């Protein structure tokens, strides 16, 4: 069903793009960006040591990016699309260098003012973090892609009927213990109540069928019930709450079934016209693969705080600090492994005009674990420039 819908909508999208030449309010933007980053512990080592004849794993990474962004509106339809190519060069460990090709397409469609939705296609290539991948002698590139078709029907007044078809795929060059290769096909259905203020309550039932690509007992099913509250506060501040009972079943290996309650809260507080504060908390269970223990899922509790200041008309200063505690679980004898991570960053963005943007950032990331050899402490500094035309 999803495959048919995707092919049909791709054909519609092609016809839509052909009609773009007749649109008067189309915009085409070319973006060029470059960045330079230094990481003093690229491989997330627990202690300084020799790595492929080079010490400590310190690295300088340069990235050059070219992107093309297009947007247009035709009647009730709106299209935003972007493609980019980025060249990532590693100075000391050149075998990690790679070129990524990414795209993002968002078609906001509308058949009537009451029946509308979106078609979203995304693809992104990155290098896996060495916090999850222990190999230091080879590159492990990762490709994430997702396609979704969303529909909203405004029944009467504040009520909305929601439906969403979603396909996701994750592929790695090499086997990965955390976030390994998988694909899912999901159907989400539900309804929402939208208040005159813009606040809303949403109820969604989610069902997904998936497969782990490199495991013998690979098929799985995911079921969850999502209850969300989006609350509009005074002075354009917002608050979000989410409550999601979740379970994952494995038809070929019931021992790996697990369930839990995912929760989250987020506050975006607009303190003044020039300052804001974001606070967030989330507790989530997710699949995990271990070759050496009985662990097969994890419970992650995460909290972050991020203030932002508009220090001048052209300059923004942002801080962010995040704590995360991860417990690895399974049955009948989980390993009781636990990790704690801390991530702190400060960034400064300067936009001298509408086309040109400069930024710099400092970041420190640490992990402490009750399992030997998984602790690390790393610091990064980066500078970047972007020009759009």
URUR-V372901 format. One record per pair of residues at least 24 apart in sequence whose C-alpha atoms are under 6 Angstrom apart, sorted by the first residue. I is the first residue (numbers start at 1). GAP is how many residues later the second one is. D is the distance in Angstrom with one decimal. If there is no record, write none. Layout:
i = [I	I]
gap = [GAP	GAP]
d = [D	D]
This chain:
i = [25	26	26	27	27	28	28	29	29	29	30	30	30	30	31	31	31	31	32	32	32	32	33	33	33	33	34	34	34	34	35	35	35	35	36	36	36	36	37	37	37	38	38	39	39	40	41	43	44	44	44	45	46	46	46	60	61	61	62	62	63	63	76	77	77	77	78	78	79	79	80	80	81	96	100	114	114	115	115	116	116	117	117	117	118	118	119	119	120	120	121	121	122	140	140	141	141	142	142	143	143	144	144	145	158	158	159	159	160	160	161	162	162	162	163	163	164	177	177	178	181	181	182	182	182	183	183	184	184	185	199	199	199	200	200	201	201	202	202	203	217	220	220	221	221	222	222	223	237	237	237	238	239	239	240	240	241	274	274	275	275	276	276	277	277	278	278	279	279	280	294	294	295	295	295	295	296	297	298	298	298	299	299	300	300	301	314	314	314	315	315	316	316	317	317	318	318	319	319	320	320	338	338	339	339	340	340	341	341	342	355	355	356	356	357	357	358	358	359	359]
gap = [47	45	46	43	44	41	42	39	40	360	37	38	358	359	35	36	356	357	33	34	354	355	31	32	352	353	29	30	350	351	27	28	348	349	25	26	346	347	24	344	345	342	343	340	341	339	337	87	86	87	332	331	327	329	330	31	28	29	26	27	24	25	34	31	32	33	29	30	27	28	25	26	24	43	25	39	40	37	38	35	36	33	34	35	31	32	29	30	27	28	25	26	24	33	34	31	32	29	30	27	28	25	26	24	35	36	33	34	31	32	30	27	28	29	25	26	24	112	113	110	31	32	29	30	31	27	28	25	26	24	31	32	33	29	30	27	28	25	26	24	35	29	30	27	28	25	26	24	31	32	33	30	27	28	25	26	24	35	36	33	34	31	32	29	30	27	28	25	26	24	36	40	33	34	35	39	34	32	29	30	31	27	28	25	26	24	36	37	38	34	35	32	33	30	31	28	29	26	27	24	25	31	32	29	30	27	28	25	26	24	32	33	30	31	28	29	26	27	24	25]
d = [6.0	5.7	4.2	5.7	5.3	5.8	4.6	5.9	5.0	5.4	5.9	4.8	5.6	5.2	5.8	4.9	5.7	4.3	5.8	4.7	5.7	5.4	5.9	5.0	5.6	4.2	5.6	4.5	5.6	5.6	5.7	5.2	5.6	4.0	5.8	4.5	5.6	5.5	5.1	5.7	4.1	5.5	5.4	5.9	4.5	5.8	5.1	5.1	5.9	5.7	5.5	5.5	5.7	4.8	4.4	5.6	5.6	4.8	5.9	5.2	5.5	4.5	5.7	5.8	4.8	6.0	5.8	5.0	5.9	4.5	5.9	5.2	4.3	5.0	5.4	5.6	5.0	5.9	4.6	5.8	5.4	5.1	4.2	5.5	6.0	5.1	5.8	4.6	5.7	5.3	6.0	4.5	5.3	5.2	5.6	5.7	5.4	5.7	4.4	5.8	5.3	5.9	4.7	5.3	5.4	4.9	5.9	4.8	5.4	5.0	4.5	5.6	5.1	5.3	5.6	4.5	5.0	5.3	6.0	5.7	5.8	5.3	5.5	4.3	5.3	5.5	5.6	5.5	4.1	5.4	5.3	4.6	5.2	5.9	5.2	5.7	4.7	5.8	5.1	4.7	5.7	5.5	4.5	5.5	5.1	5.9	4.5	5.5	5.5	4.8	5.2	5.2	5.6	4.4	5.6	5.0	4.5	5.7	4.7	5.6	4.5	5.8	5.3	5.8	4.3	5.8	5.0	5.8	4.6	5.3	5.7	5.5	5.9	5.0	4.4	5.5	5.4	5.5	5.6	4.4	5.6	5.7	5.3	5.7	4.4	5.3	5.7	5.1	5.9	5.6	4.5	5.9	5.2	5.9	4.6	5.7	5.3	5.8	4.5	5.7	5.3	5.8	5.9	5.8	4.4	5.6	5.3	5.6	4.3	5.3	5.5	4.9	5.8	4.6	5.7	5.2	5.8	4.5	5.8	5.3]
